[in-house]
Amino acid sequence: MSLVRKNIEDLEPYIAGKPIEETQREYGLKEVIKLASNENPVGASPKAVAAVKKAASAINRYPDSNSFYLKNKLAGIFKLSPDNFVLGNGSDELIDIAIKTFVSEDENIVTSETTFLEYSILAKINNREVITVPARNFAFDLDAIRAKINPGTKLVFIANPNNPTGTYVNKSSLEKFLGGLPENVIVVLDEAYDTFIDVDDYPRGVDYIAKNNLIVFQTFSKAYGLPGLRVGTAIADSKLSLFMEKARQPFNVNSLAQAGALAALDDRGFLKKTREVTLEGKKFLYGAFKEMGLSFVPSVANFILVDVGRDCLDVFRGLLKQGVIVRDMKQYGLDTFVRVSIGTARENRKFISALKKVLA
């Protein structure tokens, strides 16, 4: 008789990007660049860093359980009520909260293959059935997802833009999809990478929450450069958000995270610089891949999925020896692909130089 629940015993856990320190230690390297976890190469907002330092003197006290100031700041930006916001310890926790809040034991979750693995992993941890639908041209196939929705379906997870492919669902496709759903189905639209969008037909999820069963995820981990603080936001009509509030832990967003996120929202110049660096870097990497004869998936996010033409683990390990960390796509079943985060101009050049050496 096992002491462990069967769904945990059989679980394949999420594999995070390899840390810089571990790579330095393992390969005896002084300099390592990390282009594996879609982090902000510019760093963190100086305003956020200053706010965190100031807040550190009060860490002997519990944080504000309701994140009053951060919710009110977000409400002002989005022209919504503070009740429309649920804050989490990163989007990962918000996925877990949504599943715990809305999906009963006899209900299921539908999402795509080749998308953020945590949707399926957290569903399995919660012992909920997850139905995955094959991607189409590295993107969400909404028609196929609709066909898989059944009377037991409660949540549909859509990453827009999608991680790890960088593709997106356009406005007309999303509106068509939302318009034909059963009344008991809730759509979770994960917009972690929306700051980097450079197309005109991208739908902003908050425009649809009033008339649809829709939850929109956003994060401070990517464009705002605060992944170490872990702050995610769920935005929804209060008929959904108030129940998520019931299911979350009372002190899930710590005081330093609240202070940093609050200050980061005021640093529009930092966001502008981040976007400029990302778009310039994307243009450079596109050109380099074309010159090398490598196919890639056009991306609207701050990363690119590229086919390196051979076993991705071999290329991943070869790049580690050169002091460059990328993300191999073996866990996603894309055996010849790696995902590279767009870095600074210097980091992008070093990655391309290292990749040429490894492939040669």
N, C-alpha and C positions, 0 to 999 in steps of 0.2 A: 504494500500500500504506500503510495507516494505522499509525502508531506506537502507537495507543491501542487497547486491547481494545474490541470492538464493544459489549459491555454497558455499558462506561463512557461511550463516545461517545454512546450513545443515552439515557443516564440523565438523568432530571429530578431534580435534587438537592432536598434538604429546604430549605425556606425558613424560617428562624428569625424569631422576633418582632423587630420593629424596635427598636433600642436607643434609650434616652432621649436620650443625647448626640447621636446622629445627627439625631433629630427637632428638638432644640433648635437645632442648627446650621443645619438645612435651612429651618426656618420662623422663625428668629430669636426663639424663645420662651425665657423665663426659667424658667417652670415647666411641666413635662410629667409626667403620670402614666402609668404603664405597666400596663395591664390586659390584656396579650396573651399572657403565657407561663405563667400559672397559678402565679406566684410567691407567696411568703408576704408579705402586706402588713404584717404585724407586724414583719418583719425577720428576723434570725437570733437564735438563743438566745444570751443574754449569756455563758452558760457556754461555749458553743462558741467564741465570739469570743475570750474570755480564753485558752482552751486553744490556739487557733491562734497568738495572739501569743506565748505561752510557747514553743510548738514552733518558732517562726520562727528562734530562735537556733541551731537544729541543722540548718538546710537545707543545710549543706555535706556532710552525710552522706546516703547513700541511705536511702529509707524501708524499713521492715520489709516484705520481699517477701510474707510470709504474713499480714500484718495480725493478728498473734497476739492482741493485746489486744481489738481490735474484734470479731474472730470469737468470742472467748470471752465477751465481754459479750453479744453477740447470742444465743449459744447458751444463756446463762443466762436471758435474757428469754423465748425461745421454748421453753425446756426441750428443746433438741436438742443434738446434738454439734457442735463447731466444724467437723467434716468436712462438715456439711450446708450450709455457707455458701461461696459464691464471691463475692468482691467485685470490682467493676468501676469504671471511670472513667465513672460514671453508668450508667443502664440501657441507654443506646445501645450501650456497649461490650459489655454482657452479651448483648444481642440478637445482636451480631456473633459473640461467643464461642460461643453456643449453635448458631448456623448452622454455624460452622467445625467444631465438635465433632461434630455429629450428622448433618448433611445431606450425603450423597455427591453426586457429580456427576449421577447418574441419578435422584436423589430430589427431592421437591418439598415446598413449604411451603403450608399453607392458612390463610387468615385472612379477615377481613371487609373489604368496602369501608367507607368512612367510619369508619376507625379510625386509630390512630397510624401515620403514613406510613413511619416508619423500619423497620417490619417488612418492607414490600415493597421499600423502597430498599436496605436492607442485603442482602436476598436477591438483588437484582439485581447489587449490587456484587460479591457472592460468586459470581455467575453460576449461581444456583440458580433453578429455576422456582418462581414464586409463583402460586397460584390464589386469586383473591379472589371472595367470595360477596356478593351484594347484602345490605345491611342491611335489617332489617324494623322499621319504626317507630323508626328511628334506633338500633336495638340489634342485637346479634349474633343472627343466626338460626342457632341451633345445629343444628337439623334439616337446614337447607340445607348447613351446613358438613359435617355427617356424610355427606350424600349426595355431596359432592365428594371425600371422602377415597378414595384409590385405593391399589393395592399399592405405589406409589412414594412415598406420603406419609410424611414422617418427623416434621415439626413442625407443630403448630397453635398459632397465636398468638391469645390472647383477652385483650383489655384489660378489666379489671373493677375499678372503673368504666371505661367507655369514654371515650377522648379522640378526638374533640372533642365528643361528644354528651352526656356525663354520665349515660348510661343504665347499667344493670348487669344481670348474669346472676344470678338468684336461686339459692338453695341447691338446691332440688329440680331445677331445670333443669340445673345443673352436675353434680349427682350422676347424673342420667339420662344425660347426655352422656358422662361418664367411664366409666360402666358398660358401654357398648357399643362401646368403641374396640378396634381391632386391637392386638395386643401390641407391635407395632413402632412405634406412634405415640406421640410425646411431646407433651404439652400444656404450653405456656408461659402461665401466668396472670400478667398484668402488673397488679399492685395498687398502682401509683404513688399513687393517690388514696384509699386505703382509710381513712385517718384521718378523712375528712370524712363517712363513711357515717352516714346518719340513718334507716335502715330496719332492720327486725328479721330479714329473711330473706336477708341478705347472707352468702355462704359465705367463711370464712377459708381460704385456700388451704393453709396449713401443716397444717391438719387432715387433708389428703388425700394428703400426699406419701409416707407410708409404704406405702400400698397401691396407688398409681397411678404411672404414668410422668408425673410432674408436676414442673415447675419453676416456682417462684413468685418474681416480681420485686417488690422493694420499693425505695424510694429515700429519700435524705436531701434531695432537691432541693425537695420540695413542703412538707409540713407542718413539717419541721425547718428550712426556710429556708436551705439550704446549696447552692443550685444552682451557685454560683461555685466550690465545692470539688470537685464531681463525684464523688459516692459512690453507687453502686447496689449492691444485694444480690440474689443469686440463692440461693434456698433449695430444696434437693432432697435426695432420698435419696442416700446416698453412691455408689450404683451409677451415678448420673448426675453428681453434683457433682465427684467425683474426676477424671473425664475432662475436665470443663470447666476444672479447675485446670491440667491439662496444657496446654490450648490458650491460656490467658491469658498476657499479657506479664508478666514477673517483677516489675516495679515500677510496675504500672498504677494503683495508688492511692497518691498522694503522702503525705508525712509530715504536712503540714498538714491534709489531708483526713481522715486517720486520727484525728488528735488532735481535730479539730472534731466529727467524727461520734461519737466515743467520749464526749465531754462532753455532746453534745446528747441522748444517750440518757438521761442523768440529769435532764434538765430537763423534768419532767412538767408543771410549771406553765406553761411556755411552750407546750407542745402544747395544754393545756386552753384557754389564752387564744386561740390560733390557731383552734381549733375554734369557740369562742364567737363570735369576730369573723366567721368565715366563715358560720355559720348565721344570724346576725343580718343580715349583708349580703345573703344569698340571699333572705331574707324581704322585705327592702326592694326589691330588684331585681324580684322576682316582682310585687310590688304596683305598681311603676312601669310595668312592661311591660304589665300588665293595664289600667292607667289610660290608657296610650298606644294601646291596641288592637293591640299586637304579640304575635304568637304565639311561644312559646318551648318548648324541650324541658325538662321537669322533670329536675333534675340531683341526683345524690347526691355530686357532686364539688365542687371550689372554683371552678367556672366554669359559665357558662350559654350555650347555643347559642340565639341569638335571630334570628328572621326579620325583617329590617328592611324588607322589601317592595320593595326596589329593588336595583340592582347593588351588591354588597357592596364592591367596590373604590371606588366613588364615596363611599360612606358612610365607609369606612376613611380615605380621603384627607381628607374633610371633617372627621372627628374629629381627625386629625393637626393640622390648622390651629387647632383649639380646644385643642390641648395634651393630647390623650387618645389613647393607643395601644391598639387592640384587635387582634384577629386576624381578617382577612378569610378566608372559607372557599372562595375561588376554587380553590385547589389541591386541595380535597376535592370539587369539583364541586357545591358548595352555593352557587349564585351569588347568592342573596339573603340569605345568613346571615352573621353575624359571631359570634365567640366572645368573650365578655368574662369575664375573671377577676374573681372577687369581691375587692374591695379593702377598705380602711378605710371607715368611714361617710362621711368627707369625700370620698374618691376616688369612691365610688359615687354620691354626690350630683353631683359634678362631671361624671361620665360621663353621667348622665341628663340634666343640663342641656345638655351639649354635643350629645347625641344629638337632643334636641328641636329644637335650633337647626338641625342638619344636615338633619333630616327635614322641617323647615318650609321 
